[in-house]
Amino acid sequence: MANKLAVAITSSESTIVTGGREKCASCCLNAFCFCKTSVMNAKGRCPTLNCEHPSITADATYVAYSCRGQEMEVYLQNTCIGASGSCTSVAWQLTTGVTKANSSNRPRFSADGRFVAYVTFNAVISGQTLANPTVFLHDACTGAPSGCAPQTIPACLASDGAIADAACSLDGISSDGKYILISSPATNLSPLPGGVANPSYVVTNPLN
């Protein structure tokens, strides 16, 4: 059997509305699009499903993407690619009631789909609303030993557990999920070298 190419993309579909066209973005895997809608709200806007920033596992069995409802949220979805027997593609919202944020996006995977890192704005940690975007890491327990419970933790912290005092960006995650690459100009993560304003850090995954 020949290998098939699986490609995750963002597609903007123009829908005619009063006063012009509104582009509703969908995340698509080959010909199948997730969270796709052609229904506009009363203001002629994409109502709840405007999706972007797709990421795909190495074997194409899972995709992650961000969709805007009330806020931008991150979703994880199985694709059923390579599944034997019947399979239903199901999406899980990773950010519901966890970070209490108003925008989460740009998810990145470990190769097996177990760990998903993403950026969140205005998150609430221990009752404190963050003024800066930060990086979160979600353990989806995909392929994990029995007893694993899905959980989400902040990944941009000082050695004493303090929250970074500046914005954190997500630059990557290793294929085995053991390490997350972030960058930040925060002054409490480590002493900043002279002339370096936004250093990168390799963070060890405490959930792995």
N, C-alpha and C positions, 0 to 999 in steps of 0.2 A: 504493500500500500504506500503510495507516494505521500511524502510529508506535505502538510498544508500550512500555509502561513497565516498566523493570527495577528491582527493588527488592531490596536485600540486607538481611536482618534476622537477628536471633538468635531462635531458637525453643526453648523449654524444653518437652520432651515428658515427661509423667509416666509412669513405668514402675512397675508394682506389684512390690514386692520384700518379703521377709520383714521385718516390723516397720513397713511403711509404703510410701511412694512415694519414688522417687529421680528427680530431674529431670536428664535428659541434654540438654545444650544443643547445638543444631546451628546452623550458619550456612546460610541458605537464600537462593537467588536465585529470586524468584517461587515456583514450585512445586517447584523442585529443591533438595534439601538436600545439602550437603557433609558429609563425615565423620559421617554419621548412623549410629547403632547402637542396637539394642534388646537387646544381649547384656550382661548384668551380670556382674561378677566375683564371686568367692566371698564377698566382704564386702558384696555387694549395692550396689556402686558402679558408676558409669560407668567402664569399664575403661581405655580409652585415648583415646576420642574425645569430648571435651567441649569444644565450640568456641564462640567468641564474638568480639566486636569486629570485625565484617566491615567492609571498605572496598571501594569499587567505582570503577573508572575511569569517566571521563566518557562513554565509548561502551559501557560495560558488557561489554567484552571480557575484562576481568580482574577477579578479586576477590582480596583478601588477608584473612586471618583468623588468629586464634590458637587453637590446640587443645592441650589438656592430655593428654599421654601420661605418661611419667615426669615430665616438666616441661612448662611451657607453651611452645610453639614457634610460630613464625610461618610461614604457608604462603602461596604465591602460586599461583593456579589460573586457567587460561583457561576461559572459559565457553562458547565456540563460538558465541556470539551474533554474527550477522552474517557467519559463516564461509560460504564458498562450497564446495560439495562436502562430502566426509566430514570429520568433525572429532571428535576424542576429547578430552574434558575431562581435563586432567592437572594434578596438584598438585605443586609443588616446595616442599620444606622449606627455607626460607632460612637457618635458624639452626643447621643440623647442622654440628658440628665447626668452627664459625667463631668464635662468641663464648664457647663453653663456659659457658653461663649456665644458671641453673636456672629462669628465667622470662622469656619475651619476649612482649610483647603490644602491642595497640593500634596496628596498622600503618596508615600513611597513604600514599597514592599521589601520584605525578605523574599528569597527565591521560592520558598515553599508556601508563602502566603500567610504564615503564622503571625508575623510582626508587621504592623503598619505604623509608620511615622507620618505625622502631619503637622501643619502650622495652625495655631489657633490665636485669634484676636480677642481681647477682653475676657480672658478666662478667669474663673474664680477658683483660687486655691486656698484652702483653709480659711475661707471667709474673706480673703483679700482679692479684690478685682485688679487684675494686672493692667497696667497702663501700656504695656508693650506686647507685641506678638511673641509667642513662645512655641516651643516644639513639644509635642506629646507623642508618646509611644503606646500603641495598643497591642495587647497580646490576644489574638483571636482564638488561640488554642488549636489552630488547624494542624492536625497530625501530631499533637502533643500527647504525652502519656495520660492515662485515665486520672481524673482528679483535677486536671487543669481548669481553672476558672478564668474566663475572660476578664481583663482589667486594663485600665488606662492610667498611665503615670506621666508626670512632667519629665522631660529629658534634659532640660537646660537649667541645671542647678549648680550652685557652688559646692565645694567639698563638704561644707557644713550643712548642706541641705537648703541653704537660702536661695530664694528665687533670683534669677539674673536681674540686674538692675538696668538692663537695656534690652533692646529687641534681639531675638534669636531667630536665625534662619536655618532651614533644613537644607543640607547640601547632598545628603545621600545616606543609604543604609547598606551594610554589607550583605552579600547574598545569603549568608547563614544567620543574619539577624543579630549577630553578637555585638556589632558596633554601629553607632550612628555618627554621622559627620555633621557638625553644626558650625555656624559662625556667629560671632556676636562681638560688639564693641563693649560689652559689659565690663565693669572694672572689678567686680567681685568674684569673677570666675577664676582668674589668675592674674598676676601682675602683667600688664601689657608691655611687651618689648618696645624699646624706643623706635618710633617711626611706624609702628604697626597699629592701625586704628580699628581693624575688624578681623582679628585672627580666627583661624579655624580650630576646632577641637574634635578629637575622637572620643566619643562617650561610650563606655562599656554598658551594654544592655543588662540591667540588674534582673530582668525577668527571664533571661535565657539560662 
